[in-house]
């Protein structure tokens, strides 16, 4: 049995108004590279970008990502969906991306959650698959959170099953590796409340970014997948208290509805500089560090 839906999952594009991110990495070129290298993936139904669209929160950064990803999606006649991350600005995101749910032609096809005070939680449908994005952005903070209003809205949507099930997309992962201090403090706070909301529903997968690495786990009986970053990858072979960023854009192909559903296949850009260190910082102080 063939998969019913195939999703290209990107995250952490970090394109700025000028292009490079705060570490001097050419984020625009990294996104171009991964989109070029995944061009042979067949039968895609949707592209998802799970947050940190613009490194500087700028409208221009969001537009640059929208145009690159949108061009890729338009060539394939498929929608593209975005969520906010901790680097994003809600106003700039809304001006550039609307609800974050865009059709193949760039038209806004999402329905925003009511009473969300500007938060970009929204829903759309792709051939029977319900796509729900949540806004875990906490302005000025690295960690994420979901308020009671978003969770109540989510429960309301999930009360009625969708024909092909549901995926939930947000930036901050509701899981972590216990020996990594930065994951414990910088992921989604109160993730168990999200687990309670999705348990026993038709949610097939929860898709996240933020950590710049690939990680899987379960939440409320639902698979959670964290895709590697586009702009840099977090190399966890360093000592646990450090965060080491290296070059090498990544993406995930998510298959739903096949015999092993869901499956998560990580792809890496063919970058001759992949693995080259960009930074090492102390997770507690945020200062540059040496191993």
N, C-alpha and C positions, 0 to 999 in steps of 0.2 A: 504493500500500500504506500503510495507516494505521499509526502507531506502535503497538508492542505494550505499551509502558509510558510513562506520563507522570508525572514527578516534580516536585513543588514543592520547590525547594532554598532553604532559609533558613539564615542563620548569624549569630552574634554578636548575640544578642538582648540580652545584658547587663542583664537585669532584676535588681534587687537586692532585699534584704529590704524596703526602703521603696518600691521602684519605680524612682526615677531612678538613672542610673549615676554614676560618680565625677566626671563632667564636668557633672552637673546636668541631663542630657537625660532626659526622661520616657520611659524605655525601654519601659515597659508600653504607653504610648500609641502608640509607634512600631510595636510589634508588632501592636497592635489595628488600626492604620491599614493596614499592608501586608496583613494578612489580610482586611480589609474590601475593599481595592482589587483583590485577586486572586480575589475570590469568583466572578467570571464565567469563570475558566479552566475549560474543560470536561474531563471524562474523566480526572481525576487518579487515579492509582493509589497514590500514596505521598507523604508529606511527610517531608523530611529536614531536620534542624537540626544543622549541622556545628560545634558547639562554642561555647564561651563562653556557655553557657546563662544562668548567674548571674554578674553583674559582681563580686559580693562572695563568690562561691562558696557562697552560702547555700542551705540546703534550701528555704527559703521562696521564693527566687527561682526555683529549679528547678520548684517546684510551680506557681507562677504561670504559667510558660511552658508547662508540661505541660497546665494547664487551658485556656489559650487555644488552643494548637495542637491539643490533644486534642479540644476542642469543634469546631473547624474540621474535623478529620479524621472525627470521629464523624458529623457531618452528611452526610458523603460516603461513609461506610462504608469508610474506608481506614486503613491503619496509619500510625503516625508513629514516626520513628527519630531518636535523638539520639546525639551523641558528646561526649566531654569536650574542653574547650579549656583554655588556660593560666590563665584566670580561675576555672575550676571546681575544686571539691573532690571527690575521688573518693567519699568517704563520703557526703557530702550528695547527690551525683549518684545513687549507688546507692540511697539511701533513697527518693528522689523518683521515680527513673526505672528502677530495677532494672538490667537489662542494657542499657537504652536502646532496646530494640526493643519497641514497644507496639502491640497490635492496635487495631482501631477502637473497641473497648469499653474501652481502657486496660489490658487484661490483658497481662502480660509474655509475649512470644512468642519472645524471643531465647535463643540458646544461647551462654553465655559460653565464652571460650577457657579451657581447663584450665591450671592452674599459672601463672596470670597475676599472682599476688600482688596481687590487688585491682584490677588494671587492667580497664577496661571494654571489651575487645575482644569482639565477639559477632557472631553470624550469624543471619539469618532468611531466609525466602523469601516473595516476593509474586508469585503466579501464575507460577511458574517462574523468576522473576528472583531470584538470590541477592544478598542485601544484607549486606555485611561492614563492620562498623565497627571502626576501630583507635583505640587510646588513645595519642595522641602527647604527652600532658601530661607535662611535667617540672616537678614542684612547685617553686615559687619562681623559675621562669625564664619568659621570654617565648617563647623558641624551643621547638621540639618535637623529639622523637626517638622511634624505635621500637627496642625491644631485640630481641635475637636470638630470644627465645622467641615474641614476637608474629609475627615474620617467618616463623619455622618453622611456626607454627600456620597462618598465611596460606597458605604454600606447600602445606601439607597439604590445606587446603580447596580450593584451586584445582587440585589434581591431578586432580580429577574435574569435568568441565564441568557446568554447570547448564543446564536446558532452554532458558532465555532469557538465559543469560549472567550476568555478575556486575557489580555496582558496588561500589567500595571508597570508604568515607567516612571522612575524618579531618579534624582541625582545621587542622593546619599544612601549607601547600602545599610540595610537593617541587620547586618551581620558583620563579624570581624574575626580576625585571627587573634587569639587571646594573648600571644606573646608579642604582639605589635602595639606599642603604646599609642601611636598616632591613630591607628584604626579604632581603638577603643574609645578615644575621646572625640574623634573628628567625623565619625559616621553618623547615622541617623539616631538621634536620641529618642527613647521611648519606642523602639522598633517593635516591641511586643504588642503595642496597640494596633499597629499595621497588621501584625500576624493574626490578631483576633478578628480583624475586619475581613481578611481574605480566607480564613479557615472555613472549609466546607462549602466554598463557592466554586464558580466555574473558572477561576483564575488559573491559567496554565503556567504562567511564569511571571516573576517580578524582575525587571531589567534595570540595572543601575550602572553608575560610573564612579567618578570621584577619586577612587583609590589608585587609578592609573596602573592597574594590574588585573589579571584574571583570577576570579575567585567564585566558588559556588558553595551553596548551603541550602538549608530548608528553613522556611518560616511558615508556621501555621499549616504545615503539610504541603506547602507550595515551593517549587524550586526557585531559588534566587540566583541570578547571574550578574556578576560584575565584569564588565568588559574592560580591556586595557585602554589606556589613553591614546589619542591620536597624536598629541604634541610630544609627549614623552612617556616612557614606561617606568614604573616604580620597581627597582631591582631589590628584592627582599633577601638577597644573599648577604647584605650588609648586616652589621650588628643590629639587634632589635630596636635600640633606641634611636637609630639613625634612619633618615629617609634619603635614599639615593635615586636620583632621576637619571635615566640614560636615554639616548636617542633610540628611535625605532617605533614607528606608528603601528598600531594594531587595531583590529576590528573583530567582530564576531558574526558568524552566520548562525541564526537561530531557526531550527526547523520545528514546526508544530504539526501535530496530526499524523505523523508517520509512525512506523512500528516501534520506535524508541523515543517517542515524543515526551518532553522536549529534548532536542540535542543542541549542543553549543560547540561550534567549531571556531577556534581562534585562528585568524590569519594575520601575518605580519608583513609589513611593507618590505620590499627588496631594497633596503637602504644599506649601502656599503659602510656607513658609519654606525649602524645599529649596535647598541651596547656601549657606545662611547659615553663616558660620564659627563653629565651636564652640571649636576650639583650634588652636594651631600650636606644635609642639615640635621641638627639635633631636634628630635620630635618634641621635646619639652620646651626648649628655649627658642626654637626657630632660627638659631644662629648657625652660620656655616660651621661645619665640623670636619674633622679628619678621622679616618678609621684608625 
